[in-house]
C-alpha cells in the first residue's frame, strides 16, 4: 500500500471520528495513529524490544 492510500485511510478515520465522536475522539484517533506510525517506523528501522528495555532501564538509574 502506498503512502497516499495510507494517508487517505488515516484522513477518513479522523473524519469519521470527528463526525461521530466529536473533537475528543478526533484527538484520540490522531494521537493513537501517530503512536502507531512511530512504532511502525521504529520496527521497520530494525528496532527490537531489547532496545526499549535498555532505554527505560537507563532512566531509572
N, C-alpha and C positions, 0 to 999 in steps of 0.2 A: 504494500500500500504506500503510495506516495505521500509526501508531506502535505500537499494541497488537500488531498482527500482526508487525511487525519485532521487537518485544521478545520475542514468543513464539518466533520463529525463533532469535533470539540465545540465549535460555534453553535451547532444545532443543540448539543446537550446543554450548553449555557443558556440558550434561548428558551428551551423547554423549562429549565429550572427557574429562570426568571419569570416566565409567564405563569406557571402553575404554582410555584412555591414562594414567589416574592424575592426581594433583594437578598435576604439572608441565605436562601437556598442557592441563589446565583453565586454569592461569595463562597459558600461551602463547596460547590461544584468546581469553581475556579481554583480554589486552594488545593483541593484533592487532586484535580487534574495536573496542577503544577508540581505537586509532590510526586505523582505517578510519573510525570515526564522526567523529573530529576533522578528518580530511582532507575528508570529505564535507561536513561543516558549513562548513568554510572555503571550499570550492569553491562551495557554494550561496550563500554570502555575497558572492560576486564576487571571490574570491581568484584571483591569477594567479601563474604560475611566476616571473615577474619580481620579485614581492614577496618570495618566498623567497630568491632570489638576493641581493636587496638586504639582507635581514636577516642572512644569513650573511656577506656581504661587509663589513658594518659591524663585525662581531665580530672580524674579523682585524686591523683597523686599530688 
